[in-house]
Amino acid sequence: MAPQRFQEILTENLMRYSDAANDSMLNLLDSHDTARFLTVSGGNTARLKNAAVFLFTFVGMPCTYYGTEIGMTGENDPDCRKAFDWEESHWNTDLRTHYQKLMRLRKTRKALQEGTVRFRSQGDLFVMERQLQEELLVTVINNTDCPQNYTLSGNYVRDLLSEKAFEGAQNATVVEIPPFSAMILEKIN
């Protein structure tokens, strides 16, 4: 689905309910009633990571079904209800670390908890801003197999996931978003 169409659907859904209802919505990627996300995506962990970035930066309460954060797979019921795999050697630790970063950001960044949401997708990039007072966080998701550039106002920008900093000029910073990846950007003063 094109980013612009995705943001249209999200906007339509947000407009149906009050802010209080949207803020308390339980959002999830998979559950005991659905095939697991990693199975549906053909085992593509990059797509799961991108979806998780969206989940943890969108309005409402993110909910992770047990095992998704370690890469558990499963078709529809009853396969999706397998017991949690406690054998750590089976875990996708990179995926688990990604989820831990997202949880930490959601817990510590007020804009992700209470901020307004504004969609600004462009071209092949899904772009969503969350803002609370002076804190502005910009989620940029590239679901294509080509790098994409995104320009953010300001001369210094940081990706909160990788902790990589970018420097621009003349109040504009161009950030290259690698294929099948996401960033949560913030301006650095």
HUJO-V401650 format. One record per residue. N is the residue number from 1. PSI is psi in radians with two decimals (* if undefined). Layout:
n: {N N}
psi: {PSI PSI}
This chain:
n: {1 2 3 4 5 6 7 8 9 10 11 12 13 14 15 16 17 18 19 20 21 22 23 24 25 26 27 28 29 30 31 32 33 34 35 36 37 38 39 40 41 42 43 44 45 46 47 48 49 50 51 52 53 54 55 56 57 58 59 60 61 62 63 64 65 66 67 68 69 70 71 72 73 74 75 76 77 78 79 80 81 82 83 84 85 86 87 88 89 90 91 92 93 94 95 96 97 98 99 100 101 102 103 104 105 106 107 108 109 110 111 112 113 114 115 116 117 118 119 120 121 122 123 124 125 126 127 128 129 130 131 132 133 134 135 136 137 138 139 140 141 142 143 144 145 146 147 148 149 150 151 152 153 154 155 156 157 158 159 160 161 162 163 164 165 166 167 168 169 170 171 172 173 174 175 176 177 178 179 180 181 182 183 184 185 186 187 188 189}
psi: {2.38 2.54 -0.69 -0.70 -0.72 -0.79 -0.52 -0.78 -0.76 -0.76 -0.79 -0.77 -0.71 -0.59 -0.32 -0.41 2.83 2.83 -0.69 -0.72 -0.78 -0.71 -0.42 0.08 2.41 1.97 2.34 2.78 -0.52 2.96 -3.04 -0.17 0.03 2.80 2.61 2.57 -0.77 -0.56 -0.81 -0.61 0.18 0.46 0.20 1.72 -0.47 -0.72 -0.67 -0.75 -0.78 -0.75 -0.67 -0.68 -0.80 -0.86 -0.78 -0.17 -0.09 2.88 2.51 -3.01 2.04 2.42 2.22 2.11 2.35 2.32 -0.39 -0.64 -0.20 0.04 0.44 2.53 2.93 2.35 -2.98 2.93 2.26 -0.03 -0.57 -0.18 0.26 2.68 2.65 2.41 1.79 -0.06 1.77 -0.43 -0.25 -0.20 2.55 1.67 -0.51 -0.75 -0.74 -0.74 -0.70 -0.83 -0.68 -0.72 -0.79 -0.72 -0.73 -0.78 -0.76 -0.64 -0.57 -0.28 1.92 -0.58 -0.54 -0.33 -0.73 -0.07 2.76 2.82 2.40 2.30 2.39 0.67 2.57 2.28 -2.21 0.15 2.30 2.20 2.25 2.24 2.43 2.21 2.37 1.98 -2.10 -0.19 2.05 2.11 2.35 2.01 2.19 2.13 2.21 1.85 0.42 2.98 0.27 2.56 2.58 2.50 2.46 2.33 2.24 2.41 2.60 2.71 -0.26 2.23 2.55 2.44 2.09 -0.34 -0.85 -0.27 0.33 2.40 2.60 2.45 2.33 -2.81 2.69 0.77 0.58 2.31 2.16 2.17 2.24 2.14 1.98 2.84 2.51 0.94 2.99 2.70 2.65 1.84 2.55 2.51 2.50 2.20 *}
